Each structure stands twice: as structure tokens, then as C-alpha cells.
């Protein structure tokens, strides 16, 4: 895990001392070593910058930029199956390190741009090919590792973070008002419908994408992988369960490869507890867990956390967030600056406490359960979509009765209490943004409530989950998790985000996904005998979240004055007087709490001139 940045540019676009200044910005991503290379080509200049966090082959021989023959590589991420690739290539190529960096380089020599099809891993890398005079960049299948770029007629700039691009060139970048409005009034699920960022003209390279650019700034992008839903109608439930178990265990095996100790983020739900249980019971790994504890019962999973830690004999670290109320504004400002934009939800604010504690305990790698909800049906609206998918089958009545018995009693969201919602409104997607539509009343300007969804397949449930996986939920989690982790020089790994596991899951018949009132039915069955049954068979979902009252004192008039200051730049977007009047009530609705958090982050971002 590292930091990368660079450019191909005409000389007048380059700031004086920009390379040194940018390396300083990158050091949190790579505190163990840093270096850069520059090359001159007539009117153009090439620069490749790298800062290293030592995870695999800690020796200096694996430092970057990594040079081999006519190639220069800078790489952020991990190629988990580097040992298997190395075994295939060892008779043809001589290796001088034990790193995945050199294996990536040799794979590019052997397979060219198609090398990415051979990788199990997460990556953002750039390879300069001296013979072709061409820069090749790539991002992993799920976008776990960030890669941003800016291109105009005079130069191409890229980096692991937006601030690196802004540091390297003399361009002024205005803040993206369109995306700010979407964040405020539609919420985080609206933010990744395209590759925009919170700065105009700076874009994110899409997941599963390669990019090539030459000295003439001729630019080409290509998608190298697109998931396909190909249901195996004859696949038995037993084989589906065994397949998920095999692929998940195999995925975790690869992602436990490191020359430094591993930490597990443990929420208490099925996803993260399954990973900790596999590590302990299948691989005999000593497990150190880190968990957020919120006293709000809606989000408190301390009981399940204690069950797993005791059963697996884990080294447990519990972080109680309600002790940090007085430091909220200071910490929030620091995070907004680090993330180059507002923080999407409270979840990613509290996640920063996990990263901080993991670093304090001396770990460099954390493992989390990101993606399981979107692969195996983790949200309550998935049940409604599932009912639509099986409405003409003999399973429908049983599943409807199970929903009434097990799911309805624990629902807090009124919008989810109609089991026929999608049966009667097949093309309606208002539940995606849920009560965010109520917040549009506070917009200072006309705001379109349009909704866009990518088409993957006819089945509503599977199509919805793929949109969450690639466009709505997971991209936001990955962005903030990466920035939180790297702020403390921690590498975050996500075993559920495995190409083989995803492709297999997309072959499973939909009727196996939810059964007997259990969402994630296949995952629960796959973990039978591995995961403690009290957690495995618990239907209630709490999610990794916290109440705003646990992190911010809303009864403190100074906090309210800060939010509703008349001179606030928020006034351009939000009718603050109207919102403050509606806020003046004893019970604050949940969507109001979320909006307050969004307002705070947006205000800090707009006021930040960095």
C-alpha cells in the first residue's frame, strides 16, 4: 500500500518545487520510503512519484519507482496471487526481489495490458514504457485503490489523492457545486453515478479500467471487466453453498498474505465475524479485532462482538466513540481536508477511530467485511425486491409470511413496511434515496430529483445489488475507508470483493438468496460450523453506524450557531432559516440527523481554501 502520483506535461504547467511539496503530502500513504523520477522529452516532461508502506518484501530492493529494462513502475495496492504468477513466469524471467511489485512488472512484460486479467488483488498503478513512449495506468475491478486524473491540452496529471494533482500543477480548480447539491439533497448513493469529484475537471478513473496516454496526450480508456449475471438454473442449493464457502475461504487466504501483522475490523454482524472465524478456525490465525461501540441501542453490537472475541480467543480492542464529543468539530475538519470533500455519512467518521486505534497498536493491515451486503442481500429493501423476483413462484407465500413474522417487527423505516411495494411499482426507485427527497424542500434553487440506474439484468434484486456494488454504496465505502486508513498508514483489505466470488455469486438462482426470513441465506449456510450460531442465525441488521447524538452535542448552542451562521457558504445551497425552524423540536427525525452531518461536512469543505 503506497501513494502514487505523476504527470506528462508541458513545462509551464509545472510548479516550482512541486515534486518535493507533493512527496511531503504523500508521506502518510508511504512513510517507509519515498522517491521520484523525472524525464525530459522535447517540450514535455514526465514525472513519477512514489511513497512506500512496507507490507510485502520489506527489503529496500523493492522500493519504487521500480525500474526494469525499459519500464518504470509506481504501484499502490497488492497483487495477492503474486506467488502463483511468479511460479508461471520464473523459467522465462529472472527475479531479484520477493515482492508483488516485481511480479506485476514481469506480468506486464509477458502479457502487456492484459496482465490485469491474471491478477487477484487491488491496485492503482502506472507503468511508463520507454519504447512506446506511453504511460499505462490501471485500477482494480472494484475500485479499492483510488486513482484520480486531470487532463487538458497541455498536460495529464494523476494521483492517489486529489490534493496531489492540485499540488503538482498550477491550475486552479473550482469546487463542484453539482456534486455538492447531490450530496446534500439526495445522499451518498447519488455520488458515483459518473466519475466526477468534488473538484471540477478532476475525475476518478473508473473501476475495472485501463488508461493509456502518450507524449502527444492522446488518451484512451478501456473497461477490462464487466460482471455478468448468468444464472445456473440447475445449480443445487448445496452446491451454491459449497461454492460460496470455497471462494470466500480462498479469497481470505490470499488476502492474509503479508509480512506484517493483520488486524480485523469487527462489527458484530455476519460479514466481519465470518472473516474472523475463518481466519481462526480454517487458518489457525491469531486474530486481533477492533470494534466501534456506540451506546445507542440501534447500533450497539457489543454483545455479538464479545461472543466472537471470547469464542475465538481474540485480542479485542473496543473503541467507545461517545467519549469524543467535544473533539467532533476539530476531527471533522481534519477529515474533510484529508478526504478532499465532505464525509458521506457518519459511518465513515466513526471508521476513522478504528484506523487510529489499529495504527496505535502497531498494525499495518486491516481486514473488513465491505461488499457482503451487496453480494448476498444485506439490506431490508432487498427482501421487498426478492418478493418481486419470486412473485410467480410457489415460494412467494412462504417468503411473504416469513417477512411478516421476522422482518416487519424490526423495521424502523416506514417506507419499507409495504411488502408489495416493488410488485406494484416495479420501475420505482424512490426507496433508494428514501427520505432524502424530503430534504429537497430546503434547497435554495431548483433541484432535479432524477434517478439513474445502470442495467445489468432483468431481475430487480440482482440489478439493484450490482448498482449498489459498483455505483452507489461500495464505491463510497472504499473511498472513505482508504482515506481513513491511509491517514494512519494502514492498508485496508476486503475479502468479499473478489472477482471469482462475485462471478460465482451471480450464477446463484435468486430463490436461494433469501429463505425462512433469512437474508444472506447462502452466506449463513456457508458459515455453518464456522461461525457462532447466535450470530449466524440472527436476522436483525444494525449496520456499521452511530447516532449523531453520540458524536455531537446538539444541545450546545455554540454547535447550532456554527451550523446556522448567517454568513455560511451553505446559504447558497440551503435555506438555513427554514431548516432551523423545522429542527426546533424535541424529537429529531433520523433524516434530519443525517442532514445535519452533511451540512457540517459541506460547510467545512466550502470554507476550506486548501
Buried (B, 14 or more C-beta within 10 A) or exposed (E): BBBBBBBBBBEEBBBEEBBEBBBEBBEBBBBBBBBBBEBEEEEBBBBBBBBBBBBBBBEEEBBBBBEBEEBBBBBBBBBBBBEEBBEEBEEEBEEEBBBBBBBBBBBBBBBEBEBBEBBBBBBBBBBBBEEEBBBBBBBBBBBBBBBBBBBBEBBBBBBBBBBBBBBBBEBEBEBBBEBBBBBBBBBBBBBBBEBBBBBBBBBBBBBBBBBBBBBEBEEEEEEBBEBEBEBBEEBEBEEBBEBBBBBBBBBBBBBBBBBBEBBBBBBBBBBBBBBBBBBBBBEEBEBBBBBBBBBBEEBBBBEBBBBBBEBBEBBBBBBBBBEBBEEBBEBBBBBBBBBBBBBBBBBBBBBBBBBBBBBEEEBBBBBBBBBBBBBBBBBBBBBBBBBBBBBEEEBBEBBBEBBEEBBBEEEEEEBBEEBEBBBEBEEEBBBBBBBBBBBBEBBBEEBEEEBEBEEBBEBBBBBBBBBBBBBBBBBBBBBBBBBBBBBBBBBBBBBBBBBBBBBBBBBBBBBBBBBEBBBBBBBBBBBEEBBBEEBBEBBEBBBBBBBBBBBBBBEEEEBBEBBBEEEBBBBEBBBBEEBEEBBEEEEBEBBBBBBBBBBBBBBBBBEEEE
